[in-house]
Amino acid sequence: MTVENKHHSNLYNIGVSYKKADAAIRGKFSISKENQIQLLEEAKQKGVDGIFVLSTCNRTEICGFAEHPFQLISMLCKYSNGSVEEFANVSNVYKNKEAINHLFRMGTGLDSQILGDYEIVGQLRQAFKQAKEVGTTNAYFERLLNHVMQASKRVKNETKLSSGTTSVSYAAVQYLINNLSDYNSKNILVFGLGKMGKHTCKNLAEYTQNKSVSLINRTEEKTSAFVKDHSSIRKASYANLAQEVSNSDVLIVSTGASFPTITKEHVPTDKDLLILDLSMPANVSKEVADLDNVTMVNVDDLSKITDETLAIRQQEVPVAEAIIETHNQEFQEWLNHRRFTPAITALKESLQNIQQGEIAFHKKKIKNFDEEQAEILTSRFIQKITTQFVKHLKDEETSVNTSIEVMAKVFGANLESIHAEDN
């Protein structure tokens, strides 16, 4: 796609999520930070006018302007390990208004695997920030994301959609509490000290009385700094990973790598081991998961919360949707103004030129011609004609770009439309 034909582009949101793709497939379509930047750089070179990439444990999505969604799909497959064939089976493709609605629902926690989980809001904000740094955002996205974030803030503050803590790291600790009767006396090893690992350690400290929690991280300085502030957690050395795993009853993996960090070599075969893998893609190799003595729990397993909590949140959905509708309408009004105003202004100028020409002509031809009355009368005609055009352009069934092209041909005006037709 080139800059010249961007006026024929539509807004698309394409990707895979927990709704149709299991953890293994989502792992294939996961895009590393480095590859996200490369993807954005390539899109920029090709003249794509507005694009950003979001890749989390629950979804990988590309939102951007294109002539056809396949332009975005091919980039997704190029920079991940997923194929076009696999994408076709598990994908979501949203266009224009559907894409806008999807962003609103995602940004307010309505589309989260755990209803009301707001972790996605920070991830969405970060994805947009990254695109802005590369230079692939535009005024359209700026305004849209601003409205999404406003709606998100209101939903969080004015509803109970996020009542209770239900992040994956919280769910991991709840899983231990619900499934191990002696969870307070088990040897627990947390491997990985990213955001997920930190939250897991904090949740273990808050919701259990277990004093046998150990922490391992590749960068040992980070581990030292963390355990200094959390005295109930023991620092373990990365060099002793296999021995530490062998000494554990529960292993919680949150390394966030793009490859398995726990392999068969790390895991004993002579004792039962419960492994909770919070990473996406999976950081525990399939060979480990297949071992008879290992009970494997992944992100999908941890995303189930109690019916009671879910029921409370479900009741809040209509309230959240009403908030979304308000902000969506505000965005649509801005969009309509942005798209229609230049064309309507040019149309009005074209009609006023005809008006002045006709008044000048009749002034010469008709004796005692009342120029003032003629101007008042014709100005009212111009106002009514432009109002009718505005109503036509705002109609949902209208193809805006086509209508503006017809207006340009009929009135000979220089009418330009904004891309993303029929938003």
Secondary structure by P-SEA (a helix, b strand, c coil): ccccccccbbbbbbbcccccccaaaaaaacccaaaaaaaaaaaaaaccccbbbbbcccccccccccccaaaaaaaaaaaccccaaaaaabbbbbcaaaaaaaaaaaaacccccccccaaaaaaaaaaaaaaaaaccccaaaaaaaaaaaaaaaaaaaccccccccccaaaaaaaaaaaccccccccbbbbccccaaaaaaaaaaaccccccbbbbbcccaaaaaaaaaacccbbbbbccaaaaaaaaccbbbbcccccccccccccccccbbbbbbbccccccccccccccccbbbbcccccccccaaaaaaaaaaaaaaaaaaaaaaaaaaaaaaaaccaaaaaaaaaaaaaaaaaaaaaaaacccccaaaaaaaaaaaaaaaaaaaaaaaaaccccaaaaaaaaaaaaccccccccccccc
